[in-house]
């Protein structure tokens, strides 16, 4: 018996007891819930009482051993024995029962789900082994937020792990193919699917794209083992065995071959910054010369020392220990020899555009935002589809609308010369939704954008009216017209201005 054999029965019992993410939070209260997220079990225990839900919290989330009789207060006695047979729980030397897997409720794609994974070190002293199967971590959540949930035919979840991304996509796709090189991960992914009663996810064991040779998908989702380091595998969930950022490079290079017409890929990855090459050039070299529109968004950049210490702590190694010091120096020496001065992290989004020349936009999204990025990515590719075929004359002869919620900001500071009043420093257009894109503009652009109306005049005429109001001659008007077209292209790319005929999802 394996975890998948009892997953559905177990999740039904947990759901019946109210063991869901929202109900647990309401039961514990905000302070104890935050303590649970911080890994402070004592504070959580103080918020528990003798009810069934508290008992399940103590057993599954705080990993407290219980006698079979005590556990049978919270779960059917037959299921308690099945937990041991399916290796979800084990017996301690004293004869008590303790949980052996992390069975944790989450809200995935808006639904209450249970993820089956290996236990981490969040609430107990535990060192994840080389075969550790991760649950819902920060990387998983990042990719979930960046992947849309609109209906598609086929999805490939490359490196499914415990099945988090496949679970999210199963509700929107007709069929999901989920692959992983790690058989234990597939066993736990099978339990995750069985617990959610998901039947349209096919699990395949094998490396990278080997198992889908010749196949194409409407959507590819990939959270590969992207940790940047020496070419070795310490933990299968994060180390690829490829040198430096080789895992991200492999996925980006091979994903386009498996995209169906107009298909899209959502890839989480990392890349190195070196002394002799901008990171944008490095990632651009991974793209094919034709066939894809790429949007590469760097979310964070860290120095080598911080990067190494972060991942040592991830595997429960104290950077202050003898092993930690040795590992740190060896890792940093490898970076030094490769000329690595920083490591970037973020998303690489790809869309199939047939035989057209590849186009790529590179951005650093270091501004704070909380809206999911998935809808923005879909809209970005729609906007790029329009721009790809639009000439300068097309842009000037088109009508546009300013996106609802765009703010015009006038930033002024106290006038230090006169000692009174304020002096304008900068004028900005800023989105108040999505990634909160912002563009600095001048008074001319502000006036032109203010005149945009989907039922009004084309851009060319708006510029002409503004030029006349400023007394510009023909030469200056022509220069302004070209500049306005260029500015509008940038505003369309970031969704502050939208062409009249573009219909957004």
DAUR-V206553 format. One record per run of one state. SS is the DSSP state (a for helix, b for strand, c for the rest). FROM is the first residue (numbers start at 1). LEN is the number of residues. If there is no record, write none. Layout:
SS_FROM_LEN + SS_FROM_LEN
This chain:
c_1_2 + a_3_14 + c_17_4 + a_21_8 + c_29_1 + a_30_9 + c_39_2 + a_41_7 + c_48_4 + a_52_10 + c_62_4 + b_66_1 + c_67_1 + a_68_4 + c_72_5 + a_77_9 + c_86_3 + b_89_3 + c_92_5 + b_97_3 + c_100_2 + b_102_7 + c_109_2 + b_111_7 + c_118_20 + a_138_9 + c_147_5 + b_152_7 + c_159_5 + a_164_7 + c_171_2 + b_173_8 + c_181_2 + a_183_13 + c_196_5 + b_201_5 + c_206_4 + a_210_3 + c_213_4 + b_217_7 + c_224_5 + b_229_1 + c_230_14 + b_244_1 + c_245_1 + a_246_13 + b_259_16 + c_275_2 + b_277_1 + c_278_1 + a_279_6 + c_285_5 + b_290_13 + c_303_1 + a_304_11 + c_315_7 + a_322_17 + c_339_1 + b_340_18 + c_358_1 + b_359_6 + c_365_9 + a_374_16 + c_390_2 + a_392_5 + c_397_3 + b_400_3 + c_403_4 + b_407_8 + c_415_7 + b_422_9 + c_431_7 + b_438_4 + c_442_1 + a_443_8 + c_451_8 + a_459_11 + c_470_4 + a_474_20 + c_494_3 + b_497_3 + c_500_6
